[in-house]
Amino acid sequence: MATSKESGKSAGSSGGSAQKGSSGSGSGGSTGPAKRGFAAMDQNQQREIASKGGQAAHQKGTAHEFDSEEARRAGQKGGEAVSRNRAHMADIGRKGGESRQSANRAASAAKASGNRQGGKEE
């Protein structure tokens, strides 16, 4: 019995170190160690477990619930953090402008195709 435990421990520890070594070099393009435990679970399983935790906290009375004022402040704080990134904001504005331009061009093209006589609209 003692030999099986020892062999299990040594096999487990050598398997663990072999796994660490092979995960980095075996696939070539892997980023970081393999997922284990909760992270390795199916997304639906993760949601189920997290939901049970949330329900338990509410039943116990220790769950935090946002009121509208607190939620407003949190959203404002997030907006301020995003707006500090000037490049990101410029990118958002550029995309919006491009979107508006393409919509205007499509509308004017539709008008032009409807008026094929060459005269200006009144």
Contact map, one row per residue, 1 for C-alpha under 8 A:
11111000000000000000000000000000000000000000000000000000000000000000000000000000000000000000000000000000000000000000000000
11111100000000000000000000000000000000000000000000000000000000000000000000000000000000000000000000000000000000000000000000
11111110000000000000000000000000000000000000000000000000000000000000000000000000000000000000000000000000000000000000000000
11111111000000000000000000000000000000000000000000000000000000000000000000000000000000000000000000000000000000000000000000
11111111100000000000000000000000000000000000000000000000000000000000000000000000000000000000000000000000000000000000000000
01111111110000000000000000000000000000000000000000000000000000000000000000000000000000000000000000000000000000000000000000
00111111111000000000000000000000000000000000000000000000000000000000000000000000000000000000000000000000000000000000000000
00011111111100000000000000000000000000000000000000000000000000000000000000000000000000000000000000000000000000000000000000
00001111111110000000000000000000000000000000000000000000000000000000000000000000000000000000000000000000000000000000000000
00000111111111000000000000000000000000000000000000000000000000000000000000000000000000000000000000000000000000000000000000
00000011111111100000000000000000000000000000000000000000000000000000000000000000000000000000000000000000000000000000000000
00000001111111110000000000000000000000000000000000000000000000000000000000000000000000000000000000000000000000000000000000
00000000111111111000000000000000000000000000000000000000000000000000000000000000000000000000000000000000000000000000000000
00000000011111111100000000000000000000000000000000000000000000000000000000000000000000000000000000000000000000000000000000
00000000001111111110000000000000000000000000000000000000000000000000000000000000000000000000000000000000000000000000000000
00000000000111111111000000000000000000000000000000000000000000000000000000000000000000000000000000000000000000000000000000
00000000000011111111100000000000000000000000000000000000000000000000000000000000000000000000000000000000000000000000000000
00000000000001111111110000000000000000000000000000000000000000000000000000000000000000000000000000000000000000000000000000
00000000000000111111111000000000000000000000000000000000000000000000000000000000000000000000000000000000000000000000000000
00000000000000011111111100000000100000000000000000000000000000000000000000000000000000000000000000000000000000000000000000
00000000000000001111111110000000000000000000000000000000000000000000000000000000000000000000000000000000000000000000000000
00000000000000000111111111000000000000000000000000000000000000000000000000000000000000000000000000000000000000000000000000
00000000000000000011111111100100110000000000000000000000000000000000000000000000000000000000000000000000000000000000000000
00000000000000000001111111110111100000000000000000000000000000000000000000000000000000000000000000000000000000000000000000
00000000000000000000111111110000000000000000000000000000000000000000000000000000000000000000000000000000000000000000000000
00000000000000000000011111110000000000000000000000000000000000000000000000000000000000000000000000000000000000000000000000
00000000000000000000001111111100000000000000000000000000000000000000000000000000000000000000000000000000000000000000000000
00000000000000000000000111111100000000000000000000000000000000000000000000000000000000000000000000000000000000000000000000
00000000000000000000000000111110000000000000000000000000000000000000000000000000000000000000000000000000000000000000000000
00000000000000000000001100111111000000000000000000000000000000000000000000000000000000000000000000000000000000000000000000
00000000000000000000000100001111100000000000000000000000000000000000000000000000000000000000000000000000000000000000000000
00000000000000000000000100000111110000000000000000000000000000000000000000000000000000000000000000000000000000000000000000
00000000000000000001001100000011111000000000000000000000000000000000000000000000000000000000000000000000000000000000000000
00000000000000000000001000000001111100000000000000000000000000000000000000000000000000000000000000000000000000000000000000
00000000000000000000000000000000111110110000000000000000000000000000000000000000000000000000000000000000000000000000000000
00000000000000000000000000000000011111110000000000000000000000000000000000000000000000000000000000000000000000000000000000
00000000000000000000000000000000001111111000000000000000000000000000000000000000000000000000000000000000000000000000000000
00000000000000000000000000000000000111111000010000000000000000000000000000000000000000000000000000000000000000000000000000
00000000000000000000000000000000001111111000000000000000000000000000000000000000000000000000000000000000000000000000000000
00000000000000000000000000000000001111111100000000000000000000000000000000000000000000000000000000000000000000000000000000
00000000000000000000000000000000000011111110110000000000000000000000000000000000000000000000000000000000000000000000000000
00000000000000000000000000000000000000011111110000000000000000000000000000000000000000000000000000000000000000000000000000
00000000000000000000000000000000000000001111111000000000000000000000000000000000000000000000000000000000000000000000000000
00000000000000000000000000000000000000000111111100000000000000000000000000000000000000000000000000000000000000000000000000
00000000000000000000000000000000000000001111111110000000000000000000000000000000000000000000000000000000000000000000000000
00000000000000000000000000000000000001001111111111000000000000000000000000000000000000000000000000000000000000000000000000
00000000000000000000000000000000000000000011111111100000000000000000000000000000000000000000000000000000000000000000000000
00000000000000000000000000000000000000000001111111110000000000000000000000000000000000000000000000000000000000000000000000
00000000000000000000000000000000000000000000111111111000000000000000000000000000000000000000000000000000000000000000000000
00000000000000000000000000000000000000000000011111111100000000000000000000000000000000000000000000000000000000000000000000
00000000000000000000000000000000000000000000001111111110000000000000000000000000000000000000000000000000000000000000000000
00000000000000000000000000000000000000000000000111111111000000000000000000000000000000000000000000000000000000000000000000
00000000000000000000000000000000000000000000000011111111100000000000000000000000000000000000000000000000000000000000000000
00000000000000000000000000000000000000000000000001111111110000100000000000000000000000000000000000000000000000000000000000
00000000000000000000000000000000000000000000000000111111111000000000000000000000000000000000000000000000000000000000000000
00000000000000000000000000000000000000000000000000011111111100000000000000000000000000000000000000000000000000000000000000
00000000000000000000000000000000000000000000000000001111111111100000000000000000000000000000000000000000000000000000000000
00000000000000000000000000000000000000000000000000000111111111100000000000000000000000000000000000000000000000000000000000
00000000000000000000000000000000000000000000000000000011111111000000000000000000000000000000000000000000000000000000000000
00000000000000000000000000000000000000000000000000000001111111100000000000000000000000000000000000000000000000000000000000
00000000000000000000000000000000000000000000000000000000111111100000000000000000000000000000000000000000000000000000000000
00000000000000000000000000000000000000000000000000000000111111110000000000000000000000000000000000000000000000000000000000
00000000000000000000000000000000000000000000000000000100110111111000000000000000000000000000000000000000000000000000000000
00000000000000000000000000000000000000000000000000000000000001111100000000000000000000000000000000000000000000000000000000
00000000000000000000000000000000000000000000000000000000000000111110000000000000000000000000000000000000000000000000000000
00000000000000000000000000000000000000000000000000000000000000011111111000000000000000000000000000000000000000000000000000
00000000000000000000000000000000000000000000000000000000000000001111111000000000000000000000000000000000000000000000000000
00000000000000000000000000000000000000000000000000000000000000000111111100000000000000000000000000000000000000000000000000
00000000000000000000000000000000000000000000000000000000000000000111111110000000000000000000000000000000000000000000000000
00000000000000000000000000000000000000000000000000000000000000000111111111000000000000000000000000000000000000000000000000
00000000000000000000000000000000000000000000000000000000000000000111111111100000000000000000000000000000000000000000000000
00000000000000000000000000000000000000000000000000000000000000000001111111110000000000000000000000000000000000000000000000
00000000000000000000000000000000000000000000000000000000000000000000111111111000000000000000000000000000000000000000000000
00000000000000000000000000000000000000000000000000000000000000000000011111111100000000000000000000000000000000000000000000
00000000000000000000000000000000000000000000000000000000000000000000001111111110000000000000000000000000000000000000000000
00000000000000000000000000000000000000000000000000000000000000000000000111111111000000000000000000000000000000000000000000
00000000000000000000000000000000000000000000000000000000000000000000000011111111100000000000000000000000000000000000000000
00000000000000000000000000000000000000000000000000000000000000000000000001111111110000000000000000000000000000000000000000
00000000000000000000000000000000000000000000000000000000000000000000000000111111111000000000000000000000000000000000000000
00000000000000000000000000000000000000000000000000000000000000000000000000011111111100000000000000000000000000000000000000
00000000000000000000000000000000000000000000000000000000000000000000000000001111111110000000000000000000000000000000000000
00000000000000000000000000000000000000000000000000000000000000000000000000000111111110011000000000000000000000000000000000
00000000000000000000000000000000000000000000000000000000000000000000000000000011111111011000000000000000000000000000000000
00000000000000000000000000000000000000000000000000000000000000000000000000000001111111000000000000000000000000000000000000
00000000000000000000000000000000000000000000000000000000000000000000000000000000111111111000000000000000000000000000000000
00000000000000000000000000000000000000000000000000000000000000000000000000000000001111111100000000000000000000000000000000
00000000000000000000000000000000000000000000000000000000000000000000000000000000000011111110000000000000000000000000000000
00000000000000000000000000000000000000000000000000000000000000000000000000000000011011111111000000000000000000000000000000
00000000000000000000000000000000000000000000000000000000000000000000000000000000011011111111100000000000000000000000000000
00000000000000000000000000000000000000000000000000000000000000000000000000000000000001111111110000000000000000000000000000
00000000000000000000000000000000000000000000000000000000000000000000000000000000000000111111111000000000000000000000000000
00000000000000000000000000000000000000000000000000000000000000000000000000000000000000011111111100000000000000000000000000
00000000000000000000000000000000000000000000000000000000000000000000000000000000000000001111111110000000000000000000000000
00000000000000000000000000000000000000000000000000000000000000000000000000000000000000000111111111000000000000000000000000
00000000000000000000000000000000000000000000000000000000000000000000000000000000000000000011111111100000000000000000000000
00000000000000000000000000000000000000000000000000000000000000000000000000000000000000000001111111110000000000000000000000
00000000000000000000000000000000000000000000000000000000000000000000000000000000000000000000111111111000000000000000000000
00000000000000000000000000000000000000000000000000000000000000000000000000000000000000000000011111111100000000000000000000
00000000000000000000000000000000000000000000000000000000000000000000000000000000000000000000001111111110000000000000000000
00000000000000000000000000000000000000000000000000000000000000000000000000000000000000000000000111111111000000000000000000
00000000000000000000000000000000000000000000000000000000000000000000000000000000000000000000000011111111100000000000000000
00000000000000000000000000000000000000000000000000000000000000000000000000000000000000000000000001111111110000000000000000
00000000000000000000000000000000000000000000000000000000000000000000000000000000000000000000000000111111111000000000000000
00000000000000000000000000000000000000000000000000000000000000000000000000000000000000000000000000011111111100000000000000
00000000000000000000000000000000000000000000000000000000000000000000000000000000000000000000000000001111111110000000000000
00000000000000000000000000000000000000000000000000000000000000000000000000000000000000000000000000000111111111000000000000
00000000000000000000000000000000000000000000000000000000000000000000000000000000000000000000000000000011111111100000000000
00000000000000000000000000000000000000000000000000000000000000000000000000000000000000000000000000000001111111110000000000
00000000000000000000000000000000000000000000000000000000000000000000000000000000000000000000000000000000111111111000000000
00000000000000000000000000000000000000000000000000000000000000000000000000000000000000000000000000000000011111111100000000
00000000000000000000000000000000000000000000000000000000000000000000000000000000000000000000000000000000001111111110000000
00000000000000000000000000000000000000000000000000000000000000000000000000000000000000000000000000000000000111111111000000
00000000000000000000000000000000000000000000000000000000000000000000000000000000000000000000000000000000000011111111000000
00000000000000000000000000000000000000000000000000000000000000000000000000000000000000000000000000000000000001111111000000
00000000000000000000000000000000000000000000000000000000000000000000000000000000000000000000000000000000000000111111111010
00000000000000000000000000000000000000000000000000000000000000000000000000000000000000000000000000000000000000011111110000
00000000000000000000000000000000000000000000000000000000000000000000000000000000000000000000000000000000000000000011111000
00000000000000000000000000000000000000000000000000000000000000000000000000000000000000000000000000000000000000000011111100
00000000000000000000000000000000000000000000000000000000000000000000000000000000000000000000000000000000000000000010111110
00000000000000000000000000000000000000000000000000000000000000000000000000000000000000000000000000000000000000000000011111
00000000000000000000000000000000000000000000000000000000000000000000000000000000000000000000000000000000000000000010001111
00000000000000000000000000000000000000000000000000000000000000000000000000000000000000000000000000000000000000000000000111
